[in-house]
Amino acid sequence: MKLLIINPGSTSTKVAIFENETPILDKTIRHEISELAKFDKLSDQYDFRKQIIMEQVEASGIALAELDAVVGRGGLIKPLAGGTYNVNEAMLQDLRDGVQGEHASNLGGLIANEVAKHIGKPAFIVDPEITDEFMEISRISGHPWLKRRSIFHALNQKAIARRYSADTGKKYNDMNLVVAHMGGGISVGIHAKGQVLDANNALDGDGPFSPERSGTLPVGELVDLCFSGKYTHKEVKAAITGNGGMVAYFGTNNMMEIEERSKTEPEVKLAIDAMIYQISKEIGAVSTAVNGEVDAILLTGGLAHWGYLTQEITKRVKFITDVHVYPGEYELLALALGAIRVLKGEEEAKVYG
């Protein structure tokens, strides 16, 4: 069976075609902040992203009619258990409305549905970012007006956790694992016996800062800034997501450029080390959810290719348990496998709504 996989990220568009579990097309198109800045809202990127995807498919020489299904990255829909879901009208409406916020992944299900509808095949999403398996105490923020939400890189975190389990001959549901996904956004989750009990909200202001997100900010100062009259609501939101982190400090989310600049600019080196420190603190923090009884710490995502970053994190957290590095991400394969399980009848697609 052939599957088209669509994965729009904050700084990239990834397109793949799998024949069963083997990729026969695998392309990553990276976007500079300046390229995306011309779009007022993330939803305005729909045609831009779709055109990129269709150009890659056309260049592959594989006809759309050959596909058995189209799979999109999940998006910020209503909280639900992990698994594979059919894209339906209720989901499409919530993706358009951004019921839990705006993110490029919202476009995954929308574009997948349009392509699948055109060829009369099913469209799916798998383990979306809002996968919610939190403990009740993880939801308490400190004020009843606000509630902590489960928004993290669920797809890749679960894929890496399952891969580590397979590599070690153990069962995902039998282990406690800390997984740190480090890319345009950074999320750190505690996987306890197959359930993600807690994770920082990597989308809009929680946990470590990243190439383009602010992470946790001093709350009192943020409140003062919001009511200072200097910035609009839109500008403050953008400062937290998209224009935060390294973008705010140095005007770029390109970590290769940041790394090069750190060799001659002390302030850049300091910011890198601060990001590493914050990631390490988050790993230590979520370990308390299982009383420190962690079987392994897994570092993944695009930034895990960077030896300096993974080595420095390892130095800080190895007292907890062993650290293993899985550079890059396995989201495309995870999306394909989720659809394959359904198409083979190994599990039923879940219904959203």
Disulfide bonds with the S-S distance in Angstrom:
none
